Amino acid sequence: MQPWAKESLPPGPPLDAVLKLCAKAPLFALAYDQPGACRTSNMLDRHMRPLARSLATPQYFHGHLMSAELRVRAWALLHNFLPYGPRVSKTNPYQSPAHQLNRRVYHADWLQNLLVSASMGGWRQ
């Protein structure tokens, strides 16, 4: 990557950032030397970032453990039933993560779909 960056990028911040990243390559490779070590992915990070923001905004958990659990569960429900963005819906036939998991939609409105799914307690007819 370094030869490509030196040939392709003009001197300045972009080139400096690529060269700095290339200098850290041996440190990144250390993680792959550990057999069976867990690795994160962009897909996991895309789900965890909004959860971290929703926990940090109200300054994490002040109060009882039950209120903390209910807050995380409410976030997970909303996260699973909120519809995908417009760019995703062009390439993905599913409306939301819950639709993709269940392969079923009860109502066109996402909130109605959440209420119907939650009221059934996981039972399908």
ChimeraX attribute file (.defattr): number of C-alpha atoms within 10 A of each C-alpha:
attribute: neighborCount
match mode: 1-to-1
recipient: residues
	/A:1	9
	/A:2	14
	/A:3	8
	/A:4	8
	/A:5	17
	/A:6	14
	/A:7	10
	/A:8	10
	/A:9	13
	/A:10	11
	/A:11	11
	/A:12	8
	/A:13	10
	/A:14	12
	/A:15	17
	/A:16	15
	/A:17	12
	/A:18	15
	/A:19	16
	/A:20	12
	/A:21	13
	/A:22	15
	/A:23	12
	/A:24	10
	/A:25	10
	/A:26	9
	/A:27	10
	/A:28	12
	/A:29	10
	/A:30	9
	/A:31	12
	/A:32	12
	/A:33	9
	/A:34	9
	/A:35	7
	/A:36	7
	/A:37	8
	/A:38	9
	/A:39	8
	/A:40	7
	/A:41	8
	/A:42	8
	/A:43	8
	/A:44	10
	/A:45	11
	/A:46	10
	/A:47	12
	/A:48	12
	/A:49	11
	/A:50	13
	/A:51	15
	/A:52	11
	/A:53	12
	/A:54	15
	/A:55	16
	/A:56	11
	/A:57	8
	/A:58	9
	/A:59	9
	/A:60	12
	/A:61	13
	/A:62	9
	/A:63	8
	/A:64	8
	/A:65	10
	/A:66	8
	/A:67	12
	/A:68	15
	/A:69	12
	/A:70	11
	/A:71	14
	/A:72	13
	/A:73	12
	/A:74	11
	/A:75	15
	/A:76	13
	/A:77	13
	/A:78	14
	/A:79	17
	/A:80	16
	/A:81	20
	/A:82	17
	/A:83	19
	/A:84	16
	/A:85	10
	/A:86	10
	/A:87	8
	/A:88	13
	/A:89	13
	/A:90	10
	/A:91	8
	/A:92	12
	/A:93	10
	/A:94	18
	/A:95	21
	/A:96	20
	/A:97	15
	/A:98	21
	/A:99	18
	/A:100	14
	/A:101	10
	/A:102	8
	/A:103	10
	/A:104	13
	/A:105	19
	/A:106	13
	/A:107	13
	/A:108	9
	/A:109	11
	/A:110	18
	/A:111	14
	/A:112	14
	/A:113	19
	/A:114	19
	/A:115	13
	/A:116	15
	/A:117	19
	/A:118	12
	/A:119	10
	/A:120	10
	/A:121	8
	/A:122	9
	/A:123	8
	/A:124	6
	/A:125	4
